[in-house]
Amino acid sequence: MKKNCAKKMTVAYTIGRFNPAHKGHILYFLWLLSRFDRLIIGIGSCYEVGSPRHPLLAFFREKIIRLSLLAANADMSRVSFVHLQDFELDNWDGWWRHVNSIPGVENITHFVTGNEKDILDVIKKKGIKTRFDFINPEKEMPSEFLFPYHATDLRKAIADGDYELFRKIASFGAIILMSHAGGFSGMREALQGNGTRFIPGRQTVDCVVTCRGKNGRPLVLSGFRKKNKENFPGYFAIPGGAIETYENPMRAAIRELEEETGLKVEFADDSLEPAHVIVRGKSPIISELKFVKLFSTENPKFGGNQGGSSQVFCIHLDCEKEMFGGMIRSDSDLEKVSFRSARYLLRKKLAYQQGEMLKKALKLL
């Protein structure tokens, strides 16, 4: 009787802020892909931005890594991403449970980290048993994959105006996407601690979808919030909702859009900004999902009683609403969903900060 000699799939899991990813990070990922069948990259501090240590939104950091790995001819079918939250310093156990509850955790064979003080030593001290092995890349990574600079060096090069050093350190994706991630001025604003921050509370996405009205003026996909809603009952609203744990905000926006309106959107290339998408009307439409802005407020008049922030995206369609005849539905949080005049909506009261969101998105038309 023949023995089953099938080789077990190896899955490496590594975490970091990658803010932003530099050439050393990309070399590190390529090394892991050379050793393991699959790679899971955890984007840490996913709800931190606008400060010297956190100048970029997490979904931009993911885009930078994706584009850099694609440029290095990596097989992206072997790479997946999860977004990880921060925890208070005295809640290490809560953080560890969060890190180890990601989708697909049961398939992980190796946890890769060089952080001995905050991770490896703590695990040893607590006597934690895990289903996977630990690898310290600082002790095992070959010299050809080592890189002499760190993300702090890259951020300092931007702050100091040293473009030569920036080009030397920055990954391909960081160079290409810099202008879309707020540009050098936006980075410097964050490095000075003056960037827009997340507000604690419910973290959400909103998605502005427009099409062309018969008079050439934009129509906006919108509906009414149900009257039993705790915040802004009966108000006009655009599609949106909470970001699920570990979820990329771009994918949350597309998921919420379909759940609340029935409009189906698929990513064609999410390594770019704006991301290329395919919108499913009576015939497919190639379009873009653009990032609009991070909206944060501590004023319950605009943020509701749960607080929090919203990452806002938009899709502008160069077609008339008849392209989606019979495809738009209203069986979720929004009622009477349809394409309405942007002018009309802006004269009415929209929920949360959605009036300002709509104005900002329309400027991108």
Phi, psi and omega in degrees: 000127183284139176279148176282108184257018181299131182285132178290136178293134178259135182230119178262142180232122179228150183231154178178169179275325177049057193237083353268171179291132177251182184299326179296321177299317182293320175300320179298314179295321179295323176298315179297320178293335177284342183254333188236157181287322180223157181226129174250125181250119178267118178272106184279168180051049188289345177245039175232134179194162173085010181235169181303324180276341186227071183281344186235143172298150185298322183291332174291322178297320177296317179301317181300317179293314180303309184296322180294318179291322176299318179295336178267011178064030176287148177278100186287349175291346180261001185242135173224161185233148169226150180255127187245140181269160173275156176231161176299151184301329182272009180240053180299319182297321177295319177297316181296321176296319179298312181297328184259019177241019183291157174302133179084010183299332182293343181265354183290131178252337183218131174257123187248117177203146175257006183274088182287316186297311188267345182236294188297315180293324180292318179299318179294316181296320181279351180066035183286130176264134181234162180277353185236167177270158177253140177233130175259106184296333180293341179256340187244342185287129180299156185298330182291346178258358181281150182222132190280001183242163180234171180299328177297324178294322180292316179296322179293322178300320178293315180297324183273355182073025182267087186291325179299317179290323177303312181295329181289327186262320190296143174288165179303315181296322179296321179293313184290321187266358185305316184293334181273345182262028180102351178073177180297324180294320177295321177296315181296322178301316178292319181296337176271001178081018185249013181280166177293132182253157168289143173260131179304148181133209183284122180262125190228174170231154170226149183226116177270119178243124180239153169225180187267126174281167183295336177268007180087351180275149186289141170253146186240131177290119187204169177203190177255138171288141182298150186287348176269005178293141180291321180250131174055050179296134177079001180283154167296148179205154171264161181299142178176174179171188185287145172279129179285157179304133179075003188271140172289129182303326177300316181289328175297320180297317180292320179296312180296323179300314180290319181297324187265341184230344184085352181288124183261127179229133179240145176282130172264320177206107182261013175273350184258163171228116359289154177290144176276131182227161174242119180263129185269096172258207176297335167222152184294143179238123174278126182216196181228143170259110184258142172281133181262300184183156169270122179254126178226143177203146175257003181272114182299342177297331180248332184259358183074182184273003177259350181066201177101190184223165178227133172264121191252136179233164177214153174229119178256125184248130181268056178214171178266163187296339179297341177299338184244022180304124179081358182260340182274132181231170183221067182236026178233228183284339181256141177248152178052051180288132176195173174275123181238156178302131177299320179300316181297313182297321182290340175278342180264175176269122174259153182294154175052226178259024190291338173297314178291324177300315181296315178301315181295318180295322181294333178292342179275355178297000000 
